[in-house]
């Protein structure tokens, strides 16, 4: 209980919210990193997944890459990147590591979603005279959308988590509040930082929940 | 004055045989701690997850809350999870294990429950018709049939735990993560690369081991295949 009280005091102190090490600045960094990396990851993963899914090729490869990715410790990759020339460009290691870990779930989910589209529906579209491109954009992608969105959601939550770990390797973001707390041996700051990160991660998850609920009607029908 | 030794350690190369031979004991200790933390957390996770999944299966209303709570726990980033548990466990190995248990719970409960739900109703009725009580039904029919799904969850949980242990370096109990952390601060390339590669090797070995266990535990899945 004593810890809760002192954590509250830490959070209530306006001095901890302003400046370069303050909560607002770290939150903005975290959000910016997450959003930029999510966009970059989507731009890399989705076109590849949609084309592979449309052609029905390379699926095993996508799934395997995804599984191998799970075995590689994020922290190890961050530190390895930090010691290479990438480490010299500021947030470089964080961005590269984040994108590296967000691409596999995006790729796998979008690919599986594309392959799960009813073959009969695709054939009907072709029978009606749609070209390959039209089938892809008007039939397959809309039907695969729930799975694609699910992949984006997994990737987003993972990006928030990885951006937190990046602080251990000198990156920015909310994790910095936690690592700084450890360096100062300040339990209230560590716990306050952890609460801020947890709330932020849950908020991101919640936003996606809402987006999926508000999504197109066919996206909801399957659940 | 003697000249500095001209070996790969002095040149700070990524791949260095001398590192392996001179730091052998340090590496073995780190691997030992890594394995211990992983095994302990997955085992404790399993001991908690099985009853939770069985209860959620038996009482349908319990499934929603159990899944919701474990999923929310999974959303919290690992660094934050370890930090949130800090006031409870202090800077200890227990802190790392507790955090990892919470993570493995989501994957385990979800998969065991899916496995239990996938047991066909006819199979359960047939067992009941043969006079099986609820306990015998669970132990000899439902749980074995849920094994493949449960093992899939266990494999993912174990591989994830191996990689998450490294974050434990923040409190000094991160197995190979400790070496990565120390290597980062001293710019010691061979140490960072060696420890990272060992992490991946442990994850792959653990996955293969569990795959072998599954093969041994589910003889019926092997029969009938040509």
Interface residues (C-beta under 8 A of the other chain):
Chain A: X3 X70 X71 X72 X73 X74 X75 X76 X77 X79 X80 X82 X83 X157 X160 X161 X162 X164 X165 X167 X168 X169 X175 X178 X179 X181 X182 X187 X190 X191 X193 X194 X195 X197 X198 X201 X202 X205
Chain B: X72 X75 X76 X77 X78 X79 X80 X81 X83 X84 X86 X87 X156 X159 X160 X162 X163 X164 X166 X167 X169 X170 X171 X177 X180 X181 X183 X184 X187 X189 X192 X193 X195 X196 X199 X200 X203 X204 X207
